[in-house]
Amino acid sequence: MRSAIRKGLTTTAAVALAGIALAMVPGSAQADDGLVSQAARVAKYQAYLARKAAQGDEQAKETAQGFSALSSAQKTRFLDLLEDRSLMKQLFEDAESPAVAGITRSVLAGGDVVVERESTGGGDDASPNSSVALRAAGYHDMWASYSYTDKFLGVKVSRVSVRTNYQVKGRDTTKVYPGSASHYLYVPGCDFSHSPVKEWISSPPADNAQSETIWTASCWGSSWDERERVWGDYRGFVGGYLKDE
């Protein structure tokens, strides 16, 4: 709470008068403490994102901008959601449905949390494994990816993604190149790590290039594992999932 300081009063006198005024208004000191506490929570989270952005994390910059654009009430709601341990575990586990091409969404926390599952893929003529001679012989490099993104009040908070890279000739998958996995996570007290990405070609008639990794989510002293897999063929993306290990 800010107190007006009359002209001519010293700073010491003004502080003393403010203290008397607060004592005369029941609950006002507690309200002021609440405002200070909330401001400290906001400042702490903004500093957390700023540290990541200073390390070159471009997504952290975007998340920081999105968080700063929220209203005061929305910032409070955002941080309350971020500190809800049961919600965070639910987010990391709520992904066992097989993917479909494109983007599918589900909502939690009364619509304040949106979970996006994004799947995509296609040709990759820019692949370092491709060449004019291979393409002339009918070989084409392809890729497919599956990603899982959480947004709080429209602001991106976490994402895990796995990608498979492969070669096809006609409808046949002829080779699988090394796959990759990536993530970001802006939840203080939580972290993601993943196992080396494995890749293989499934048995005919499916004949899919497959890549997978095991994510370990570590939050507030506990951890759990999730398996993320994606597969594709001559059409590009075919399927993917993130589910309990």
C-alpha positions in Angstrom: 0.0 0.0 0.0 1.4 3.4 -0.9 0.7 6.4 1.5 0.6 9.9 0.3 3.3 12.1 1.9 2.2 15.6 2.7 4.5 18.4 1.6 6.9 19.4 4.2 6.9 16.1 6.1 10.2 14.3 6.5 10.6 10.8 5.3 10.8 9.5 8.8 7.5 11.2 9.8 5.8 10.0 6.7 6.7 6.4 7.5 5.5 6.8 11.0 2.2 8.2 9.9 1.8 5.4 7.3 2.4 2.8 10.1 -0.3 4.4 12.3 -2.7 4.5 9.4 -2.2 0.8 8.7 -2.7 -0.1 12.3 -6.0 1.7 12.3 -7.3 -0.3 9.2 -7.9 -4.0 10.1 -6.3 -6.3 7.6 -4.6 -3.6 5.6 -1.1 -4.7 6.6 -1.9 -8.3 5.6 -3.3 -7.1 2.3 -0.1 -5.1 1.7 2.0 -8.1 2.6 0.0 -10.1 0.0 0.7 -7.6 -2.7 4.4 -7.6 -1.8 4.5 -11.4 -1.8 2.8 -11.6 -5.2 5.2 -9.0 -6.6 8.1 -11.1 -5.3 6.7 -14.2 -6.9 6.3 -12.5 -10.3 9.8 -11.0 -10.1 11.3 -14.3 -9.1 9.7 -16.1 -12.1 10.7 -13.3 -14.5 14.3 -13.5 -13.2 14.2 -17.3 -13.7 13.2 -16.8 -17.4 15.7 -14.0 -17.9 18.6 -16.2 -16.8 17.6 -18.8 -19.3 17.2 -16.2 -22.0 20.6 -14.8 -21.2 22.0 -18.3 -21.9 20.6 -18.0 -25.5 17.3 -19.8 -24.9 15.1 -18.1 -27.5 11.9 -19.9 -26.4 12.5 -18.5 -22.8 12.4 -15.0 -24.3 9.0 -15.7 -25.9 7.7 -17.2 -22.7 8.9 -14.2 -20.8 7.2 -11.8 -23.2 4.0 -13.8 -23.0 4.1 -13.9 -19.2 4.8 -10.1 -19.0 1.8 -9.4 -21.2 -0.6 -11.1 -18.7 -2.7 -9.0 -16.3 -1.9 -9.0 -12.6 -4.7 -11.5 -11.9 -3.6 -13.7 -14.8 0.0 -13.7 -13.5 -1.3 -14.9 -10.1 -3.3 -17.7 -11.7 -0.4 -18.7 -13.9 2.0 -19.0 -11.0 -0.6 -20.9 -8.9 -1.0 -23.4 -11.8 2.8 -23.6 -12.2 3.1 -24.5 -8.5 0.3 -27.1 -8.5 2.2 -30.3 -8.2 -0.7 -32.6 -9.0 -1.4 -30.6 -12.2 2.2 -30.8 -13.3 2.3 -34.6 -12.9 -1.0 -34.9 -14.7 0.3 -32.8 -17.6 3.3 -35.1 -18.1 1.2 -38.2 -17.9 -1.8 -37.2 -19.9 -0.7 -38.2 -23.3 -1.4 -41.9 -23.9 -3.7 -41.5 -26.9 -2.1 -42.3 -30.3 -1.5 -39.2 -32.4 -3.2 -38.2 -35.5 -1.8 -36.0 -38.3 -1.9 -32.2 -37.5 -2.7 -30.6 -34.1 -5.1 -32.0 -31.5 -5.9 -30.1 -28.3 -7.2 -30.9 -24.8 -7.9 -28.6 -21.9 -7.3 -28.8 -18.1 -7.8 -26.5 -15.2 -11.1 -25.0 -16.5 -9.6 -24.2 -19.8 -6.6 -22.2 -18.5 -4.2 -25.0 -19.5 -4.1 -26.2 -23.1 -2.3 -29.4 -24.2 -1.3 -29.5 -27.9 -0.2 -32.7 -29.6 1.4 -31.8 -33.0 2.5 -34.3 -35.6 4.0 -33.5 -39.0 6.4 -34.8 -41.6 7.3 -34.9 -45.3 10.1 -34.9 -47.8 13.6 -33.7 -46.9 15.6 -32.9 -50.1 17.9 -30.7 -48.0 19.0 -33.7 -46.0 22.9 -34.1 -46.0 22.3 -37.8 -46.8 20.5 -36.9 -50.0 22.1 -36.4 -53.4 21.0 -35.8 -57.0 22.1 -39.3 -57.9 20.1 -40.9 -55.2 17.0 -39.0 -56.0 17.5 -39.8 -59.7 17.6 -43.5 -58.7 14.3 -43.1 -56.8 15.5 -42.7 -53.3 14.1 -39.9 -51.2 14.8 -38.7 -47.7 11.8 -38.1 -45.3 11.2 -37.1 -41.7 8.4 -37.2 -39.2 8.0 -35.7 -35.7 5.7 -35.8 -32.8 5.6 -33.0 -30.2 3.7 -32.4 -27.0 3.3 -28.8 -25.8 1.7 -27.3 -22.6 0.4 -23.7 -22.5 -0.8 -21.9 -19.4 -3.1 -19.0 -20.2 -1.8 -19.1 -23.8 1.9 -19.0 -22.7 4.1 -21.9 -23.6 5.5 -23.6 -20.6 6.8 -27.0 -21.7 7.4 -29.1 -24.8 8.9 -32.5 -25.7 9.5 -33.6 -29.2 11.0 -36.5 -31.0 11.9 -36.8 -34.7 12.7 -39.6 -37.1 14.8 -39.2 -40.3 14.8 -41.9 -43.0 15.1 -42.9 -46.6 12.4 -44.4 -48.8 12.2 -45.8 -52.3 8.7 -46.1 -53.7 6.6 -47.3 -50.7 9.5 -49.1 -49.0 11.5 -47.7 -46.1 15.1 -48.4 -47.0 17.1 -46.8 -44.2 16.7 -45.0 -40.9 19.1 -42.2 -40.0 19.8 -41.0 -36.4 16.7 -39.5 -34.8 16.6 -36.6 -32.4 14.8 -35.3 -29.3 14.4 -31.8 -28.0 12.6 -30.0 -25.2 12.1 -26.9 -23.1 10.6 -26.6 -19.6 9.9 -23.4 -17.6 8.8 -24.8 -14.3 11.2 -24.0 -11.4 12.0 -27.1 -9.5 11.4 -29.4 -12.6 13.7 -30.7 -15.3 13.6 -33.1 -18.3 16.3 -35.4 -19.4 16.1 -38.2 -22.1 17.8 -41.4 -23.1 19.7 -41.7 -26.4 17.2 -41.8 -29.3 16.8 -45.3 -30.8 15.7 -45.9 -34.3 14.7 -48.9 -36.4 12.5 -50.1 -39.3 9.5 -52.0 -38.3 8.7 -55.3 -40.0 6.6 -55.4 -43.2 3.9 -54.7 -44.1 4.0 -51.6 -41.9 7.6 -50.9 -43.0 7.8 -47.8 -40.8 10.9 -45.8 -39.7 10.7 -45.5 -36.0 12.5 -43.3 -33.4 11.9 -43.1 -29.7 13.4 -41.8 -26.4 12.6 -42.1 -22.7 12.0 -38.8 -21.0 12.6 -38.5 -17.3 10.7 -35.7 -15.5 12.2 -34.7 -12.2 10.1 -32.4 -10.1 10.4 -31.4 -6.4 12.2 -34.5 -5.3 10.2 -37.1 -7.3 10.6 -38.4 -10.9 8.8 -40.5 -13.5 9.4 -41.7 -17.0 7.5 -41.3 -20.3 8.2 -43.0 -23.6 7.9 -40.8 -26.7 7.8 -42.5 -30.1 7.2 -41.4 -33.7 7.0 -43.3 -36.9 6.7 -42.5 -40.6 6.8 -44.0 -44.1 6.7 -42.9 -47.7 3.7 -40.7 -46.8 5.5 -38.8 -44.0 4.1 -38.9 -40.5 2.2 -42.1 -39.6 1.9 -42.1 -35.8 3.3 -41.1 -32.4 2.6 -41.1 -28.7 3.9 -40.1 -25.3 2.9 -42.5 -22.6 3.9 -44.0 -19.3 7.0 -46.1 -19.4 
